[in-house]
Structures are given as structure tokens and as C-alpha cells.
Amino acid sequence: MSGVALRWVQKLSATRAFARTAPHVIPALDRAVHRLTRGKVLLSTRMLPGLVLTSTGARSGLPRRTPLACVPEDEGRAWLLVGSNFGRPGHPAWSANLLAHPDAEISWKGRDIPVAARLLTGEERAAAWQAVVAFWPPYATYQARVDRQIRLFRITRRTS
């Protein structure tokens, strides 16, 4: 994506109108395209790196598939997940699922990878937060819009 297009998308994604509309449109499109391409394509990755998280429902115990933007780390051996919920008030359901059941699976570039999630706190969170805001500046706008601290997770590959 060109620099001009990227800045335009970042500006658009920081708006309240985007926060109202995107949660209903983007995940549904991503899930459909991901399923149709057998895990090879996520539309939202045209803007940001993305993965599909399969977590266990905190209350239901059922598998929950959620397409998410991510910040890859350590050459694809770890990822940061930001529970921004598009700058809306509540924490996203997938973040509660990871708190209750940190072992999960991701679909990353067409491969299924078992992962473990860890909620970041303190100095570790502060450093990771700086990295995600540098990577995608609208996250700072989302945080300024809500009273809650946005949850930030690091997920890493699980060994068998």
C-alpha cells in the first residue's frame, strides 16, 4: 500500500463512524474469504498483518474463530494482539476467551499454529504498546476514546 493510501486508511480507521461500522463488516468479510480460500487470504491484511485466532469461549467452552490484526514479532514466532475493539467501550470477547483459556490456535499465512497467550502488564506492556502505536497510530486514538485500558496480548508458539 502506498504511503498516501496508508495514511488515508489510518485516518479513516480512527473515526467514530469506522468504529460503529467496521466491527459488523470487516470480521464477517474476513471469515468468509478465509474460509473460501482455505485459510490463505484475509482481506484486512491489505492494510495490516492479520491472523485468525481460534480460542475457546470463556463461558461456552466452544471454539471461537476471530480474524484479528496483529503485530508480528521475532520473525513470526510471536505476535502482539491488541484488544482495541475498534475504540468501542467494552473489551472484545476474544480477549476474555484468552484470559480464561490462554492456549489457542492461529491461522497465519495459511498455516495452523498452536499458541499460548499472555496478557501484558507493567513495563512489558508499556514497551509493547509503544511498538503497536508506532506500527498502527490509530491504536492511540482508540485508547484515548475509551475509559478502559486496552488489553494487549503476546501470543507465542506452543511446543508439542
Secondary structure as a PSIPRED ss2 file (coil, helix, strand):
# PSIPRED VFORMAT (PSIPRED V4.0)

   1 M C   1.000  0.000  0.000
   2 S C   1.000  0.000  0.000
   3 G H   0.000  1.000  0.000
   4 V H   0.000  1.000  0.000
   5 A H   0.000  1.000  0.000
   6 L H   0.000  1.000  0.000
   7 R H   0.000  1.000  0.000
   8 W H   0.000  1.000  0.000
   9 V H   0.000  1.000  0.000
  10 Q H   0.000  1.000  0.000
  11 K H   0.000  1.000  0.000
  12 L H   0.000  1.000  0.000
  13 S H   0.000  1.000  0.000
  14 A C   1.000  0.000  0.000
  15 T C   1.000  0.000  0.000
  16 R H   0.000  1.000  0.000
  17 A H   0.000  1.000  0.000
  18 F H   0.000  1.000  0.000
  19 A H   0.000  1.000  0.000
  20 R H   0.000  1.000  0.000
  21 T H   0.000  1.000  0.000
  22 A H   0.000  1.000  0.000
  23 P H   0.000  1.000  0.000
  24 H H   0.000  1.000  0.000
  25 V H   0.000  1.000  0.000
  26 I H   0.000  1.000  0.000
  27 P H   0.000  1.000  0.000
  28 A H   0.000  1.000  0.000
  29 L H   0.000  1.000  0.000
  30 D H   0.000  1.000  0.000
  31 R H   0.000  1.000  0.000
  32 A H   0.000  1.000  0.000
  33 V H   0.000  1.000  0.000
  34 H H   0.000  1.000  0.000
  35 R H   0.000  1.000  0.000
  36 L H   0.000  1.000  0.000
  37 T C   1.000  0.000  0.000
  38 R C   1.000  0.000  0.000
  39 G C   1.000  0.000  0.000
  40 K C   1.000  0.000  0.000
  41 V C   1.000  0.000  0.000
  42 L C   1.000  0.000  0.000
  43 L H   0.000  1.000  0.000
  44 S H   0.000  1.000  0.000
  45 T H   0.000  1.000  0.000
  46 R H   0.000  1.000  0.000
  47 M C   1.000  0.000  0.000
  48 L C   1.000  0.000  0.000
  49 P C   1.000  0.000  0.000
  50 G E   0.000  0.000  1.000
  51 L E   0.000  0.000  1.000
  52 V E   0.000  0.000  1.000
  53 L E   0.000  0.000  1.000
  54 T E   0.000  0.000  1.000
  55 S E   0.000  0.000  1.000
  56 T E   0.000  0.000  1.000
  57 G C   1.000  0.000  0.000
  58 A C   1.000  0.000  0.000
  59 R C   1.000  0.000  0.000
  60 S C   1.000  0.000  0.000
  61 G C   1.000  0.000  0.000
  62 L C   1.000  0.000  0.000
  63 P E   0.000  0.000  1.000
  64 R E   0.000  0.000  1.000
  65 R E   0.000  0.000  1.000
  66 T E   0.000  0.000  1.000
  67 P E   0.000  0.000  1.000
  68 L E   0.000  0.000  1.000
  69 A E   0.000  0.000  1.000
  70 C C   1.000  0.000  0.000
  71 V E   0.000  0.000  1.000
  72 P E   0.000  0.000  1.000
  73 E E   0.000  0.000  1.000
  74 D H   0.000  1.000  0.000
  75 E H   0.000  1.000  0.000
  76 G H   0.000  1.000  0.000
  77 R C   1.000  0.000  0.000
  78 A E   0.000  0.000  1.000
  79 W E   0.000  0.000  1.000
  80 L E   0.000  0.000  1.000
  81 L E   0.000  0.000  1.000
  82 V E   0.000  0.000  1.000
  83 G E   0.000  0.000  1.000
  84 S C   1.000  0.000  0.000
  85 N H   0.000  1.000  0.000
  86 F H   0.000  1.000  0.000
  87 G H   0.000  1.000  0.000
  88 R C   1.000  0.000  0.000
  89 P C   1.000  0.000  0.000
  90 G C   1.000  0.000  0.000
  91 H C   1.000  0.000  0.000
  92 P C   1.000  0.000  0.000
  93 A H   0.000  1.000  0.000
  94 W H   0.000  1.000  0.000
  95 S H   0.000  1.000  0.000
  96 A H   0.000  1.000  0.000
  97 N H   0.000  1.000  0.000
  98 L H   0.000  1.000  0.000
  99 L H   0.000  1.000  0.000
 100 A H   0.000  1.000  0.000
 101 H C   1.000  0.000  0.000
 102 P C   1.000  0.000  0.000
 103 D E   0.000  0.000  1.000
 104 A E   0.000  0.000  1.000
 105 E E   0.000  0.000  1.000
 106 I E   0.000  0.000  1.000
 107 S E   0.000  0.000  1.000
 108 W E   0.000  0.000  1.000
 109 K C   1.000  0.000  0.000
 110 G C   1.000  0.000  0.000
 111 R E   0.000  0.000  1.000
 112 D E   0.000  0.000  1.000
 113 I E   0.000  0.000  1.000
 114 P E   0.000  0.000  1.000
 115 V E   0.000  0.000  1.000
 116 A E   0.000  0.000  1.000
 117 A E   0.000  0.000  1.000
 118 R E   0.000  0.000  1.000
 119 L E   0.000  0.000  1.000
 120 L C   1.000  0.000  0.000
 121 T C   1.000  0.000  0.000
 122 G H   0.000  1.000  0.000
 123 E H   0.000  1.000  0.000
 124 E H   0.000  1.000  0.000
 125 R H   0.000  1.000  0.000
 126 A H   0.000  1.000  0.000
 127 A H   0.000  1.000  0.000
 128 A H   0.000  1.000  0.000
 129 W H   0.000  1.000  0.000
 130 Q H   0.000  1.000  0.000
 131 A H   0.000  1.000  0.000
 132 V H   0.000  1.000  0.000
 133 V H   0.000  1.000  0.000
 134 A H   0.000  1.000  0.000
 135 F H   0.000  1.000  0.000
 136 W C   1.000  0.000  0.000
 137 P C   1.000  0.000  0.000
 138 P H   0.000  1.000  0.000
 139 Y H   0.000  1.000  0.000
 140 A H   0.000  1.000  0.000
 141 T H   0.000  1.000  0.000
 142 Y H   0.000  1.000  0.000
 143 Q H   0.000  1.000  0.000
 144 A H   0.000  1.000  0.000
 145 R H   0.000  1.000  0.000
 146 V C   1.000  0.000  0.000
 147 D C   1.000  0.000  0.000
 148 R C   1.000  0.000  0.000
 149 Q C   1.000  0.000  0.000
 150 I C   1.000  0.000  0.000
 151 R E   0.000  0.000  1.000
 152 L E   0.000  0.000  1.000
 153 F E   0.000  0.000  1.000
 154 R E   0.000  0.000  1.000
 155 I E   0.000  0.000  1.000
 156 T E   0.000  0.000  1.000
 157 R E   0.000  0.000  1.000
 158 R C   1.000  0.000  0.000
 159 T C   1.000  0.000  0.000
 160 S C   1.000  0.000  0.000
